[in-house]
Amino acid sequence: MEATLALELSQAYPESAAVCRLSRSRGMVGDEEAALLAALTALAAEAASSGESCVYALVEAAIEKLTELNAGGDCPICRDDLFPRGAAPPPPTYVSACFHSFHCPLCCRRAELPGG
């Protein structure tokens, strides 16, 4: 997954929270984008409440969350874990050029459908 973080800082920053948004993302579904932005918004609000600068912390938190999402996540087709933990080996996974990941059998089945 990949994302470009856009931060808007007012003249009252750091006493006023940085506004976080994603100007571009690849490989993320809506709930993953929402979770990333919620975590960053909470961090920005916490820093603003104490008047602390947080730009570096926001970038670090975004990298950490994206790393976490890249290490796991759900298949956008079946919504099951891409890399389940357990005794059985995980199913083969396909990663597209735009960083979306799918279970291989589901991609093949989808491609065989008319219009797929």
C-alpha positions in Angstrom: 0.0 0.0 0.0 1.0 3.5 -0.6 -0.3 6.9 0.4 0.6 10.6 0.1 -0.1 12.5 3.3 -1.2 16.1 3.0 -1.0 18.2 6.1 -2.6 21.6 6.4 -1.1 23.8 9.2 -2.8 27.0 10.3 -1.0 30.1 11.5 -1.9 29.0 15.0 0.0 25.7 14.6 1.1 23.9 16.8 -1.6 25.1 19.3 -4.1 24.3 16.5 -4.2 20.7 15.2 -2.8 19.8 11.8 -5.5 18.8 9.4 -4.6 15.4 7.8 -5.8 14.1 4.5 -4.6 11.6 1.9 -4.0 13.4 -1.4 -3.4 10.0 -3.1 -3.4 6.4 -2.1 -2.9 3.1 -3.8 -3.9 -0.4 -2.7 -6.1 0.8 0.2 -9.8 0.2 0.6 -12.1 2.9 2.2 -12.0 1.4 5.7 -8.2 1.2 5.6 -7.9 4.9 4.5 -10.4 5.9 7.2 -8.5 4.0 9.9 -5.2 5.6 8.9 -6.8 9.1 8.9 -8.5 8.5 12.2 -5.2 7.5 13.9 -3.4 10.5 12.4 -6.2 13.0 13.3 -6.2 11.7 16.9 -2.4 12.1 17.1 -2.6 15.7 15.7 -5.4 16.6 18.2 -3.3 15.2 21.1 -0.3 17.2 20.1 -2.3 20.4 19.7 -3.8 20.0 23.1 -0.2 20.3 24.6 1.0 22.8 21.9 3.6 20.3 20.6 4.8 20.2 17.0 3.8 16.9 15.4 4.6 16.9 11.7 7.5 14.3 12.1 5.3 12.2 14.5 2.5 12.2 12.0 4.8 11.0 9.2 6.3 8.3 11.4 2.8 7.2 12.5 1.6 7.0 8.9 4.6 4.9 7.9 4.0 2.6 10.9 0.3 2.2 10.0 1.0 1.5 6.3 3.7 -1.0 7.3 1.1 -2.7 9.5 -1.5 -2.7 6.7 1.0 -4.0 4.2 1.9 -6.9 6.5 -1.7 -8.1 6.6 -5.0 -6.9 5.5 -8.0 -8.4 3.9 -8.7 -9.6 0.4 -11.0 -6.9 -1.2 -13.0 -9.7 -2.9 -13.7 -12.1 -0.1 -12.7 -9.9 2.9 -10.8 -12.8 4.5 -7.2 -12.3 5.9 -4.6 -12.2 3.1 -2.0 -13.7 5.5 -3.9 -15.6 8.2 -1.8 -16.8 11.2 -2.0 -20.5 11.9 -0.7 -23.9 11.0 -1.9 -23.9 7.4 0.2 -22.0 4.8 -1.5 -18.8 3.6 -3.2 -19.0 0.1 -1.2 -17.6 -2.8 -1.6 -13.9 -3.0 -1.5 -11.6 -6.1 -0.2 -8.1 -5.8 -1.2 -5.8 -8.7 0.8 -2.9 -10.1 -1.4 -0.5 -8.1 -0.5 -2.4 -4.8 -3.9 -4.1 -4.4 -3.6 -7.6 -3.0 -6.0 -10.5 -3.7 -6.2 -14.2 -3.1 -4.9 -15.8 -6.4 -7.8 -18.3 -6.8 -10.3 -15.4 -6.5 -8.5 -13.4 -9.2 -8.4 -16.3 -11.6 -12.1 -17.1 -11.0 -13.0 -13.4 -11.5 -11.0 -13.3 -14.8 -12.9 -16.3 -16.1 -16.3 -14.6 -15.7 -17.9 -12.8 -18.7 -16.7 -9.2 -18.7 -14.0 -10.1 -16.0 
